[in-house]
Amino acid sequence: MPGINYIKQIDEKGLNICDNARSFLQSSMWGEFKSRFGWTAKAFLVSRQLPESCGTSLQESQETLPLLVLCRYLAPGISFSYVPWGPELPADFPQELKPPAMAQLADKLKPFLSRNTVFIRFEPPWTDNKEQSADSSEQFSVNSGKFLVSDERFLCAGFRKAAAVVQPPDTVIVDLTPSCEEILSAMKPKWRYNVLLAGKKGVHVNSNDVSGRTNELEIFYKLLKETALRDGIAVHNFDYYKTLYELCNDGKYNGIEARLYTASHEGDFLASIFVLFRKEEATYLYGASSNNKRNLMAPYALQWKAMQDAKEKGCKRYDLFGIPPNEDPNHPMAGLYRFKTGFGGQIIHRAGSWDYIYKSFYYNLFNFAEGLRKKLRDLRKK
């Protein structure tokens, strides 16, 4: 549908305009957090024209939604921009019109970005499922399946598929609206058994929801480094997790809270997870486990405790945040897929990372280097 202005107007605002974004990755808290680690956070109000349908007419009404854009230098005089889980389009925005709308957004954002910006990367949150607003009263229901927004539509809109993703496009989301008994019964039998086994074997789960308790953070980070060594993954430095934890719990960002859950047995710390609570959703961001006493199934007890707490806080969803795209036994993270899908949630597929290029020469150099780095990282995991 050439000639249609899906994006009517863009206005740069303060970060607080993103307080009500659907995802924590589009929130003012996330912008403030990333700004402490080399990024520049920009916030915008985007007025979007609402398509009436997939036909040729448009409604006269408009909707204005926030957008968080993160900017960073690649090298002296060369920078790029990144939109994590954005743009957030209205639920009734036709799927096939989303890529051209995002391309218009990229064009209209360019004047607000550095002249040295090589490309802007989007990781749109769109799925093959009906999107619901954060305050929806409908029962949460999603179905796994193929994208309705195909790769071809992104390519035709002028995007290039990124060599690597930043945020995981595939995940498992557990519906917390049923009773705890129903949530347990929806898990695979072995998972229910392991949840109960940990308790019977004397595994104790401690939940720390008090800001400033560095001891639990230190335990978490020690276990995280042990996990990274075992699984061949990269981790941030201690200050990264400490800063995120403190920002979530300083009371500045309404409705956001982070909790650390630590599992121990007879004085040994076995596993720890970092969970973010925001509005109707809890997100399992980071997990770590010891090589010791793995037969006690401590990670299962941690996840179940976090789900129970999330339900008690009024969350309707628990996002296990990241799995491989399919059940491939040869994938380096195949164990992660089995672990997370066993909790009975629904598998969600998002579109992944797509780049809109402003300067082709520099982008091609970056794309080659990023692809090579990803291959080396994947080799270390095997």
C-alpha positions, 0 to 999 in steps of 0.5 A: 500500500504505497503512499500511506503514512503509517507514521504521522509524527515523531516527537522526542521526549523525556525517558519517563514517557516510556513508563507505560510501555508494554515491555520492560525492554521499552521502559524508562527503567531499561533506558536508564539502566543501559545508559549506565553501560555505554548506551545513550537512551532516547525516548519518543512519542510516535503518532501512528495512523491506524489501518482499518483493515488490510484493505485500502482505507484508513481510520481518521483516528490516530494512536500515540505510543512511546518508543525507546531507542538505544544508541551506541558507538561502534567505532570513533565516528560510527554509531548505530541505534537499537530498538529492543522489542519495538515498535509496539503497534496496536493489537488490530494493526494488520500483520502484513502492514507492520514491516512497511510501517516499521520502515517508515518509522526508521526513515522518520527517526533518522533526523533524530539520530547521530549523523554517523548512524550506520543502521538502526536495529529493530527487534519487534515484539510481534508474534503470530498471536493476537496481541493484548494490552497490558491491562487487558481483562481477557484470559491470556491465551497464545498459540505457537506456530509460524509467523504471519509476518514473513521474512519476505515482507521485511525484505521487501520493506527494505530490511536486512536480517541481522547476523545475530539477535540481542534479545531472544525471539523465542520464549515460553510463557506460563499462564498464571491465571489458573490455580497453583494446582492447575499450573502444576498439573500442566507441567510435564510429569517429570517436572512436577516430580522434580519440583516436589523432589527438591522440597522432599530432599531438603532444598531450601529456597530463599527469596530476597526482595530487599534492595541493597543486600549484596550477599545474595548478589555475590552468591548469584554471581559466583554461581553465574560464573560457574555456569558460564564456565560449564556451558561456554557462555559469556556473562557481564561483570558484577556491577551490571547485575548489581546496577539492574537489581538496585534500579528495579528496587529503588522505588523510582520506577512504579510497579517494577521489582527484582527478586533474587531466588537462591536454593541451598542444601545443608549450607551449599548454594546450589542455584540462583535466579534473577526475576523481574516483576512488572505489571502483569508479567514476571520475567526470568532474566538470568539463572545460575547453578552449581555443579554440586548436587545437581540430582537435588533439582534445585532449579525446578524449585526456584522456578516454581517458587518464583511462579507462585510469588508472581501469581501472588503479586497479581502477575498473569504471565511468567516469561521464561525468556529465551529458548532455541527456535525449535527442539533440535537435539544438536543445538548447543542450548538444547538442554535449555529448550527441554528445561523451559518447555517442560513447565507447561507454558506456550511457545512464542515465536517473534520476528527476531532482529532486523536492520534498516541500513543508512550507510551500506559500506560500514554496515557490511563491515559490521555485519561480517564481523558480527556474523563471525563473532556469532560463529565463534561464540556458538563453537565455544558452546559445543 
